[in-house]
Amino acid sequence: MKIYSIIKKTNTILYCNQWKKTVAFYRHRLGLEIAFQGDWLVEFSLTQNAFLSIADQSRTTMTSGSGKGITLSFQIQNLLNAREELIKEGLTPAKIQSQIMGADVFYLFDPEGTRIKFWCYSQ
């Protein structure tokens, strides 16, 4: 049996010092939909089977990595439009860069310091 053949859902969990601020960032600034909300964890729906959870590290046995060593990578259809929308939200995404392997990319950081990579194949 291959483990990938039995996976039904994926969920990345970020343990955060700045929990309320980080939840607000993903909910209100990026516009992600809440799939589940508890008093110390909020799960956002990314796709039908992919989720991102923000957990209050002070309420768990895990500690925040303060964004170190983590990149969330989101493939999107239109980098220019997405970047412009983020700027309208008062955020400061980096400039769009051409990358190796035929993709263009820009980066943004959440309040916890987690790097978010938005990318699409070059056209």
FILO-126623 format. One record per residue: residue number from 1; residue in one letter; x, y, z of N, C-alpha, C in turn. Coordinates in pm, whole numbers, plus 50000, padded with zeros to 5 digits. Each point is the difference from the previous one (the first is absolute). Layout:
<pts>
- NUM|A|X|Y|Z|X|Y|Z|X|Y|Z
...
</pts>
This chain:
<pts>
- 1|M|50084|49882|50000|49916|50118|50000|50088|50125|50000
- 2|K|49965|50095|49919|50067|50129|49997|49918|50097|50084
- 3|I|50065|50073|50089|49929|50090|50091|49919|50104|49924
- 4|Y|50052|50050|49886|49927|50102|49925|49866|49950|49950
- 5|S|49984|49868|49985|49874|49946|49948|49888|50000|50104
- 6|I|50034|50023|50128|49896|50000|50102|49976|50138|50063
- 7|I|50076|50101|49959|49982|50135|50055|49874|50061|49941
- 8|K|49911|50047|50088|49874|50060|49956|50000|50151|50013
- 9|K|50082|50052|50089|49999|50143|50029|50140|50038|50047
- 10|T|50041|50122|49969|50127|50050|50051|49974|50130|50077
- 11|N|50070|50017|50110|49984|50118|50084|50136|50040|50055
- 12|T|50044|50120|49967|50122|50056|50056|49960|50082|50122
- 13|I|50069|49980|50111|49968|50072|50123|50116|50091|50036
- 14|L|49971|50130|50012|50099|50098|50044|49971|50034|50146
- 15|Y|50097|49977|50088|49988|50035|50141|50053|50141|50016
- 16|C|49919|50090|50055|50032|50143|49995|50000|50067|50137
- 17|N|50096|50090|50019|50002|50089|50116|49895|50109|49985
- 18|Q|49987|50051|49879|49905|50108|49970|49874|49940|49937
- 19|W|49932|49915|50076|49890|49920|49947|49886|50085|49944
- 20|K|49946|50092|50077|49886|50080|49954|50036|50082|49877
- 21|K|50116|50060|50001|50046|50081|49887|50020|49915|49876
- 22|T|50054|49880|50017|50025|49911|49887|49869|49945|49944
- 23|V|49906|49964|50087|49869|49955|49954|49933|50112|49920
- 24|A|50002|50121|50051|49939|50114|49930|50065|50022|49863
- 25|F|50131|49984|49991|50072|50015|49874|49947|49903|49895
- 26|Y|49992|49872|50034|49956|49900|49902|49851|50015|49969
- 27|R|49920|50036|50099|49856|50013|49979|49965|50128|49925
- 28|H|50050|50113|50048|49955|50128|49946|50090|50057|49891
- 29|R|50130|49980|50011|50091|50056|49900|50013|49909|49878
- 30|L|50007|49867|50022|50008|49908|49887|49863|49946|49960
- 31|G|49901|50017|50086|49864|49960|49966|49973|49851|50002
- 32|L|50076|49924|50079|49977|49856|50006|49872|49970|50079
- 33|E|49931|49894|49958|49876|49958|50065|50030|49909|50119
- 34|I|49929|50022|50108|50017|49918|50120|49923|49869|49983
- 35|A|50070|49889|50021|49939|49867|49996|49964|49953|50140
- 36|F|50080|50042|50098|49976|49966|50141|50059|50110|50086
- 37|Q|49930|50031|50108|50052|50101|50092|49978|49954|50144
- 38|G|50110|49997|50075|49995|49969|50142|50057|50117|50078
- 39|D|50017|49982|50129|50051|50111|50081|50151|50015|49993
- 40|W|50072|49906|49939|50145|50012|49986|50052|49954|49864
- 41|L|49908|49961|49908|50040|49953|49868|49894|50040|49899
- 42|V|50046|50055|49888|49911|50031|49888|50054|49928|49878
- 43|E|49912|49924|49933|50038|49927|49880|49938|50071|49879
- 44|F|50085|50033|49904|49956|50065|49877|50001|49901|49886
- 45|S|49901|50010|49913|49993|49916|49881|50078|50065|49888
- 46|L|50095|49925|49942|50077|50047|49885|49941|49944|49871
- 47|T|49971|49871|50002|49932|49930|49891|49907|49900|50067
- 48|Q|49936|49916|49922|49906|49902|50055|50067|49908|50102
- 49|N|50127|49968|49980|50069|49904|50088|50129|50053|50062
- 50|A|50024|50130|49989|50122|50059|50056|49961|50115|50094
- 51|F|50058|49997|50120|49963|50096|50104|50125|50058|50065
- 52|L|49983|50119|50058|50105|50067|50075|49942|50036|50135
- 53|S|50063|49953|50107|49954|50031|50134|50097|50093|50070
- 54|I|49943|50093|50078|50078|50092|50081|49967|49967|50145
- 55|A|50102|49957|50075|49981|49958|50139|50070|50096|50095
- 56|D|49936|50026|50113|50058|50083|50105|50101|49915|50077
- 57|Q|50129|50027|49976|50104|49916|50061|49995|50001|50152
- 58|S|49945|50106|50060|49993|50005|50147|49898|49901|50056
- 59|R|49917|49941|49914|49898|49905|50043|50034|49857|49958
- 60|T|50123|49980|49951|50041|49867|49954|50134|49963|50061
- 61|T|50045|49880|49971|50134|49958|50043|50105|50033|49894
- 62|M|49955|50053|49887|50091|50038|49892|50038|50147|50017
- 63|T|50114|50038|49945|50040|50140|50006|50009|50059|49860
- 64|S|49988|50129|49993|50009|50070|49873|50142|49993|49945
- 65|G|50009|49982|49870|50130|50008|49933|50026|50141|49951
- 66|S|49908|50091|50031|50010|50140|49957|50027|50012|49851
- 67|G|49940|49909|49923|50012|50004|49855|50130|49946|49945
- 68|K|50094|49963|50085|50131|49952|49953|49988|49862|49937
- 69|G|50057|49987|49882|50005|49870|49933|49870|49957|49937
- 70|I|49902|50091|49988|49871|49964|49943|49969|50093|49884
- 71|T|49958|49941|49889|49944|50075|49889|49871|49934|49959
- 72|L|49891|50076|50001|49875|49953|49943|50005|50035|49852
- 73|S|49973|49907|49914|50011|50021|49856|49863|49982|49936
- 74|F|49949|50108|49939|49868|49998|49940|50011|50029|49850
- 75|Q|49961|49903|49920|49994|50022|49856|49869|50072|49970
- 76|I|50009|50112|49927|49882|50077|49965|50000|50027|49850
- 77|Q|49891|50057|49949|49991|50020|49855|50060|50131|49953
- 78|N|49987|50107|50077|50044|50131|49951|50076|50073|50110
- 79|L|50131|50001|49988|50085|50063|50102|49979|50151|50008
- 80|L|49992|50065|49886|49987|50146|49999|49872|50043|50071
- 81|N|49887|49938|49967|49874|50034|50065|50004|49971|50150
- 82|A|50055|49886|50037|50007|49963|50142|50087|50099|50076
- 83|R|50112|50037|49944|50090|50096|50065|49932|50135|50017
- 84|E|49930|50045|49896|49929|50128|50008|49891|49997|50108
- 85|E|49929|49888|50011|49896|49987|50103|50060|50004|50140
- 86|L|50114|49936|50017|50067|50002|50131|50047|50141|50036
- 87|I|50049|50073|49902|50041|50138|50025|49879|50084|50040
- 88|K|49885|49978|49935|49877|50071|50036|49959|49970|50144
- 89|E|50036|49882|50048|49971|49959|50138|50098|50063|50099
- 90|G|50094|50077|49949|50099|50064|50087|50120|49913|50030
- 91|L|50016|49891|49928|50114|49910|50021|50114|50039|49907
- 92|T|50118|49946|50027|50118|50035|49921|50066|49875|49940
- 93|P|49937|49943|49898|50063|49885|49934|50124|50046|49925
- 94|A|50096|49910|49988|50121|50029|49923|49966|50010|49852
- 95|K|50094|50050|49922|49981|50009|49856|49998|49861|49939
- 96|I|49933|49988|49886|49995|49873|49927|50138|49973|49940
- 97|Q|50046|49878|50019|50131|49957|49948|49981|49881|49908
- 98|S|50085|49990|49899|50002|49880|49918|50086|49897|50071
- 99|Q|49954|49880|50002|50069|49892|50070|50048|49895|49901
- 100|I|50086|49916|50046|50043|49883|49923|49880|49905|49992
- 101|M|50002|49909|49911|49897|49899|49982|49870|50058|49945
- 102|G|50008|50114|49932|49886|50052|49927|49891|50064|50082
- 103|A|50029|50047|50119|49897|50062|50084|50040|50142|50039
- 104|D|49899|50085|50016|50019|50133|50056|49945|49996|50142
- 105|V|50051|50091|50087|49970|49989|50141|50006|50136|50068
- 106|F|49922|50016|50108|50024|50109|50094|49975|49947|50141
- 107|Y|50057|50069|50098|49992|49956|50139|49930|50104|50086
- 108|L|49944|49950|50108|49933|50081|50101|50023|49930|50133
- 109|F|50004|50075|50108|50019|49940|50132|49878|50027|50087
- 110|D|49959|49896|50075|49889|50019|50093|50052|50063|50130
- 111|P|49912|50038|50093|50045|50065|50124|50096|49916|50085
- 112|E|49997|49871|49983|50087|49911|50076|50137|49987|49935
- 113|G|50013|50049|49876|50127|49991|49928|50006|49886|49900
- 114|T|49891|49929|49982|49995|49890|49904|50002|50056|49858
- 115|R|50089|49948|49917|50009|50045|49861|49891|49930|49918
- 116|I|49928|50080|49922|49897|49948|49911|50045|50028|49858
- 117|K|50010|49894|49922|50044|50009|49861|49877|49986|49910
- 118|F|49975|50100|49917|49895|49994|49900|50070|49981|49866
- 119|W|49957|49902|49921|50070|49973|49876|49904|49953|49891
- 120|C|50046|50015|49877|49932|49942|49885|50104|49975|49891
- 121|Y|49968|49909|49910|50092|49973|49890|50010|50122|49911
- 122|S|50119|50028|49953|50024|50114|49910|49923|49979|49872
- 123|Q|49953|50113|49946|49922|49989|49875|50071|50067|49886
</pts>
